[in-house]
Amino acid sequence: MSVLGVVASLLVSACVALLWLRFSLTLELPLSSRGLQVTMRVNSFRRLDLLKFFLDYYRTCKVVRQIQVVWSDQENKPPVDWLEGYEAGKVIFEVHDKNSLSNRFVALQGIPTEAVLSIDDDLIMPCRMIEDSLSVWNSFPMALVGFSPRIIGWDTISGNVKYLRWQHTWWSGMYSIMLTKISFLHRDYLAAFSKHTPAAFLDHITKIRNCEDVAMAHVVARLSNAAPVWMDGVVYEVSEKGISSGQSHFNDRSECISHLNKMTGGEWPWVTGKQKVSRMHIMDFINLWQS
């Protein structure tokens, strides 16, 4: 065999080995979610154009049992006339008597499904992706399952907790917080949120309009003693950047984690995760290769 033949053979063997390794390390879960449904809870505040687009997209999504719009605007009434255009009970407006981001996790009405999808009004995830993601959540029902992980670090100079940018998870593959702007959780955690989050911290969330997701992640970590689950997925953002684009955002969230740990007796419940669930199948890989 010529040198070129040997090199070609080695390259083919290497490709086969990499392909085997890629799919042997991918967590392929059965589609056990068939027949299961999810309740969406969506925060919306004076962005009616985004909310209408959001609701119209999901109006025929069969995997979504109900969309609960968390309405915290005391100066304006919810557009209940919209409900005439949707299937009965598909969309409800949950009206709160105060404006707080914590309302996302304070359910005033019953949750008709065990699975809850917490989602922002400017995010769209295809219905099929929700269905596939629900099968992942169904395998880890007591964890936060989502698409936006973050990691907590330490400032070696000051010794303070640091909430790090998404790049740190991208580089290291490690995370300890899953953002609830789009994540699946069990409905029992909605009842546990107010019970296990100190009242002073709930007031802090209302004051700074931030960190409600940190509080929920803290509650889930304490009660589950488990890391969140990070998934691959297709999520479309249909608006401009929000509060996370602010200069003080990361400092505020670092302080939130520090305050929350102190308020709960110095407890450190965060569990670091390293796994990422991929739904990519062999035909997906072949189609991607051919394209």
C-alpha positions as CSV (number, residue, x, y, z in Angstrom):
1,M,0.0,0.0,0.0
2,S,1.3,3.4,-0.9
3,V,1.9,6.2,1.6
4,L,-1.2,8.0,0.3
5,G,-3.2,4.8,0.7
6,V,-2.0,4.4,4.3
7,V,-2.9,8.1,5.1
8,A,-6.3,7.7,3.5
9,S,-7.0,4.6,5.5
10,L,-5.9,6.3,8.7
11,L,-8.1,9.2,8.0
12,V,-11.1,7.0,7.3
13,S,-10.5,5.1,10.6
14,A,-10.1,8.3,12.5
15,C,-13.4,9.6,11.1
16,V,-15.2,6.4,12.0
17,A,-13.7,6.5,15.5
18,L,-14.8,10.1,16.0
19,L,-18.3,9.4,14.6
20,W,-18.6,6.4,17.0
21,L,-17.3,8.6,19.9
22,R,-19.7,11.4,19.0
23,F,-22.8,9.3,19.1
24,S,-21.7,7.0,22.0
25,L,-21.4,10.1,24.2
26,T,-24.7,11.7,23.1
27,L,-27.5,11.1,25.5
28,E,-30.3,9.7,23.4
29,L,-33.5,9.5,25.3
30,P,-36.7,7.7,24.2
31,L,-39.6,10.0,23.2
32,S,-41.4,9.1,26.4
33,S,-43.2,12.5,26.3
34,R,-45.7,11.3,23.7
35,G,-49.1,12.2,25.1
36,L,-47.6,14.5,27.8
37,Q,-48.4,18.2,27.8
38,V,-46.9,21.3,29.3
39,T,-48.2,24.5,30.9
40,M,-46.5,27.6,29.7
41,R,-46.0,30.5,32.1
42,V,-45.0,33.7,30.3
43,N,-44.1,37.0,31.9
44,S,-45.2,40.0,29.8
45,F,-45.1,43.7,30.7
46,R,-46.3,46.3,28.2
47,R,-45.1,44.5,25.1
48,L,-48.4,43.7,23.6
49,D,-47.0,43.2,20.1
50,L,-44.6,40.6,21.3
51,L,-47.3,38.9,23.4
52,K,-49.7,38.7,20.5
53,F,-47.1,37.2,18.3
54,F,-46.2,34.7,21.0
55,L,-49.8,33.6,21.6
56,D,-50.6,33.4,18.0
57,Y,-47.6,31.1,17.4
58,Y,-48.6,28.7,20.1
59,R,-52.4,28.7,19.6
60,T,-52.2,25.4,17.6
61,C,-49.3,23.8,19.5
62,K,-50.9,20.5,20.8
63,V,-48.1,19.8,23.3
64,V,-49.1,23.1,25.1
65,R,-52.1,22.4,27.4
66,Q,-52.4,26.0,28.6
67,I,-50.6,29.3,28.4
68,Q,-50.7,31.3,31.6
69,V,-49.9,35.0,31.0
70,V,-48.4,36.5,34.2
71,W,-49.9,40.0,34.2
72,S,-48.3,42.4,36.7
73,D,-49.4,45.8,35.2
74,Q,-51.7,47.5,37.6
75,E,-52.2,50.5,35.3
76,N,-53.5,48.6,32.3
77,K,-56.0,45.8,32.1
78,P,-55.1,42.6,30.2
79,P,-56.5,42.3,26.6
80,V,-59.1,39.7,27.5
81,D,-60.8,40.3,24.2
82,W,-58.0,38.3,22.6
83,L,-59.3,35.2,24.2
84,E,-62.2,35.0,21.8
85,G,-59.8,34.0,19.1
86,Y,-58.3,31.1,21.0
87,E,-59.5,27.6,22.0
88,A,-61.4,27.8,25.3
89,G,-59.0,27.5,28.2
90,K,-55.9,27.6,26.0
91,V,-54.9,31.1,27.2
92,I,-55.6,32.7,30.6
93,F,-54.5,36.0,32.1
94,E,-53.2,35.7,35.6
95,V,-53.6,39.2,37.1
96,H,-51.4,40.1,40.1
97,D,-51.9,42.9,42.5
98,K,-48.3,44.1,42.5
99,N,-45.5,44.4,40.0
100,S,-42.7,41.9,40.7
101,L,-40.7,39.5,38.6
102,S,-41.3,36.9,41.3
103,N,-44.9,36.6,40.0
104,R,-43.5,34.3,37.3
105,F,-43.4,31.7,40.1
106,V,-46.4,32.6,42.1
107,A,-49.3,30.7,40.5
108,L,-52.7,32.1,41.4
109,Q,-54.6,29.4,39.6
110,G,-54.1,25.7,39.2
111,I,-51.4,24.2,37.0
112,P,-53.1,21.6,34.8
113,T,-49.8,19.7,34.0
114,E,-46.9,18.4,36.0
115,A,-44.5,20.0,33.5
116,V,-44.2,23.8,33.4
117,L,-42.3,25.8,30.8
118,S,-41.1,29.1,32.1
119,I,-40.5,31.4,29.1
120,D,-40.1,35.0,28.2
121,D,-42.5,36.7,25.8
122,D,-39.7,37.4,23.3
123,L,-38.6,33.8,22.9
124,I,-40.0,31.3,20.4
125,M,-39.2,27.6,20.5
126,P,-40.7,25.4,17.8
127,C,-43.5,23.1,19.0
128,R,-41.6,19.9,17.9
129,M,-38.7,21.1,20.0
130,I,-40.9,21.6,23.0
131,E,-42.2,18.1,22.5
132,D,-38.7,16.6,22.3
133,S,-37.5,18.7,25.3
134,L,-40.4,17.5,27.3
135,S,-39.1,13.9,26.9
136,V,-35.8,15.1,28.4
137,W,-37.6,16.8,31.4
138,N,-39.7,13.7,31.9
139,S,-36.4,11.8,32.6
140,F,-35.2,14.5,35.0
141,P,-38.5,15.8,36.5
142,M,-37.0,17.3,39.7
143,A,-34.3,19.2,38.0
144,L,-34.3,22.5,36.1
145,V,-34.0,21.6,32.4
146,G,-33.2,24.3,30.0
147,F,-31.1,26.0,27.4
148,S,-29.3,28.8,29.1
149,P,-26.8,27.6,31.8
150,R,-24.5,29.8,33.9
151,I,-21.7,29.1,36.3
152,I,-20.8,30.6,39.7
153,G,-17.2,31.5,40.4
154,W,-15.0,33.2,43.0
155,D,-13.1,36.4,42.9
156,T,-9.7,35.2,44.2
157,I,-8.8,38.8,45.3
158,S,-11.9,39.8,47.2
159,G,-13.2,36.3,48.0
160,N,-16.6,37.2,46.8
161,V,-19.0,35.1,44.7
162,K,-19.1,35.9,41.0
163,Y,-21.9,35.3,38.6
164,L,-20.0,34.6,35.3
165,R,-20.9,35.3,31.7
166,W,-22.1,32.5,29.4
167,Q,-18.7,32.2,27.8
168,H,-17.3,30.6,31.0
169,T,-19.8,27.7,30.6
170,W,-19.0,27.6,26.8
171,W,-15.3,27.2,27.6
172,S,-15.5,24.8,30.5
173,G,-18.7,22.9,29.9
174,M,-19.6,23.4,33.6
175,Y,-22.6,25.2,35.0
176,S,-24.6,25.5,38.3
177,I,-27.5,27.7,37.4
178,M,-30.1,27.3,34.6
179,L,-31.9,30.6,33.6
180,T,-35.6,30.3,33.8
181,K,-36.2,32.7,30.8
182,I,-36.8,29.3,29.1
183,S,-36.6,26.2,31.1
184,F,-38.8,23.3,32.3
185,L,-39.6,22.6,35.9
186,H,-42.0,20.6,38.0
187,R,-45.2,22.5,39.1
188,D,-44.4,21.6,42.7
189,Y,-41.5,24.1,42.6
190,L,-44.0,27.0,42.1
191,A,-45.6,26.2,45.5
192,A,-42.1,25.8,47.0
193,F,-40.8,29.1,45.6
194,S,-42.4,31.5,48.1
195,K,-42.1,29.0,51.0
196,H,-38.3,28.5,50.6
197,T,-37.3,32.0,49.4
198,P,-36.8,34.5,52.3
199,A,-39.3,37.3,52.3
200,A,-36.5,39.8,52.4
201,F,-35.1,38.4,49.2
202,L,-38.5,38.5,47.5
203,D,-38.6,42.2,48.4
204,H,-35.0,42.6,47.0
205,I,-36.2,41.0,43.7
206,T,-39.1,43.5,43.5
207,K,-36.8,46.4,44.2
208,I,-34.0,45.7,41.7
209,R,-36.2,43.9,39.1
210,N,-33.7,41.1,38.8
211,C,-32.7,37.7,40.3
212,E,-36.0,35.9,40.4
213,D,-34.4,33.1,38.4
214,V,-31.5,32.9,40.8
215,A,-34.0,32.4,43.6
216,M,-35.8,29.6,41.8
217,A,-32.6,27.9,40.8
218,H,-31.5,28.1,44.5
219,V,-34.8,26.5,45.6
220,V,-34.5,23.7,43.1
221,A,-30.9,23.1,44.0
222,R,-31.8,22.9,47.7
223,L,-34.7,20.5,47.3
224,S,-33.3,18.3,44.6
225,N,-29.6,18.2,45.5
226,A,-29.0,17.9,41.8
227,A,-27.5,19.9,39.0
228,P,-29.6,21.5,36.3
229,V,-29.8,19.7,32.9
230,W,-28.5,21.6,29.8
231,M,-30.0,20.8,26.4
232,D,-29.3,21.6,22.8
233,G,-32.2,23.3,21.2
234,V,-33.5,25.8,18.7
235,V,-34.7,29.0,20.3
236,Y,-35.5,32.3,18.5
237,E,-35.2,35.6,20.2
238,V,-37.5,38.2,18.6
239,S,-36.7,41.3,20.5
240,E,-33.8,43.5,21.4
241,K,-31.6,42.8,24.4
242,G,-33.1,43.2,27.9
243,I,-31.7,43.8,31.3
244,S,-28.9,41.3,30.8
245,S,-27.3,43.9,28.5
246,G,-26.9,46.4,31.4
247,Q,-23.5,47.2,32.8
248,S,-24.4,46.4,36.4
249,H,-26.2,43.1,35.5
250,F,-23.4,40.8,36.5
251,N,-22.5,42.6,39.7
252,D,-26.2,42.7,40.7
253,R,-26.5,39.0,40.2
254,S,-23.3,38.2,42.0
255,E,-24.6,40.2,45.0
256,C,-27.9,38.3,44.8
257,I,-26.2,35.0,45.1
258,S,-24.2,36.2,48.1
259,H,-27.3,37.7,49.8
260,L,-29.3,34.6,49.2
261,N,-26.7,32.3,50.7
262,K,-26.4,34.5,53.8
263,M,-30.2,34.7,54.2
264,T,-30.5,30.9,54.1
265,G,-27.8,30.4,56.8
266,G,-24.8,30.3,54.6
267,E,-26.1,27.3,52.8
268,W,-24.4,26.5,49.4
269,P,-26.8,24.2,47.5
270,W,-25.4,24.7,44.1
271,V,-24.4,21.5,42.3
272,T,-22.1,21.8,39.3
273,G,-23.3,20.0,36.1
274,K,-21.1,18.9,33.2
275,Q,-23.5,17.1,31.0
276,K,-25.3,18.3,27.9
277,V,-28.2,16.5,26.3
278,S,-28.2,16.4,22.5
279,R,-31.1,15.2,20.4
280,M,-29.0,14.8,17.3
281,H,-29.5,11.5,15.5
282,I,-27.3,9.7,13.0
283,M,-29.5,10.9,10.0
284,D,-29.2,14.5,11.3
285,F,-25.4,14.1,11.2
286,I,-25.5,12.6,7.7
287,N,-27.7,15.4,6.4
288,L,-25.5,18.0,8.0
289,W,-22.4,16.3,6.5
290,Q,-24.0,16.3,3.0
291,S,-25.0,19.9,3.2
